Amino acid sequence: MPQIHLDDETVARLDALREDDEEYDDLINELMNIYEASERTLFHAGDEY
């Protein structure tokens, strides 16, 4: 499994988003899903014109 290194500020921001000792993996997956969903929304927004 690849390892990533995050600075202290990024870890603090992630910790602020975690709920009930949520695993970092779960949080990162959730953030990626949100990003992908918003990307698709922006992509399809242009279809309405």
C-alpha positions as CSV (number, residue, x, y, z in Angstrom):
1,M,0.0,0.0,0.0
2,P,1.4,3.4,-0.9
3,Q,2.2,5.8,1.9
4,I,1.6,9.5,1.8
5,H,3.0,12.2,4.0
6,L,0.9,15.1,5.1
7,D,1.9,18.3,6.8
8,D,0.6,19.0,10.3
9,E,-2.0,21.6,9.0
10,T,-3.5,19.0,6.6
11,V,-3.7,16.4,9.4
12,A,-5.4,19.0,11.7
13,R,-8.0,19.8,9.0
14,L,-8.7,16.1,8.4
15,D,-9.0,15.5,12.2
16,A,-11.6,18.4,12.3
17,L,-13.7,16.6,9.6
18,R,-13.5,13.1,11.2
19,E,-16.6,11.9,13.1
20,D,-16.6,9.5,16.0
21,D,-13.0,8.3,15.4
22,E,-13.7,7.7,11.8
23,E,-10.8,6.1,9.9
24,Y,-8.8,8.3,7.7
25,D,-9.4,5.9,4.8
26,D,-13.2,6.3,5.2
27,L,-12.9,10.1,5.4
28,I,-10.6,10.3,2.3
29,N,-13.0,8.1,0.3
30,E,-16.0,10.3,1.3
31,L,-14.1,13.4,0.3
32,M,-13.2,11.8,-3.1
33,N,-16.8,10.9,-3.6
34,I,-18.0,14.4,-2.9
35,Y,-15.3,15.8,-5.3
36,E,-16.3,13.4,-8.1
37,A,-20.0,14.1,-7.6
38,S,-19.4,17.9,-7.8
39,E,-17.2,17.4,-10.9
40,R,-20.0,15.4,-12.6
41,T,-22.5,18.1,-11.7
42,L,-20.3,20.8,-13.2
43,F,-19.7,18.7,-16.3
44,H,-23.4,18.2,-16.8
45,A,-24.3,21.8,-16.0
46,G,-23.0,22.7,-19.4
47,D,-25.5,20.3,-21.1
48,E,-28.5,22.5,-20.2
49,Y,-27.6,25.3,-22.6
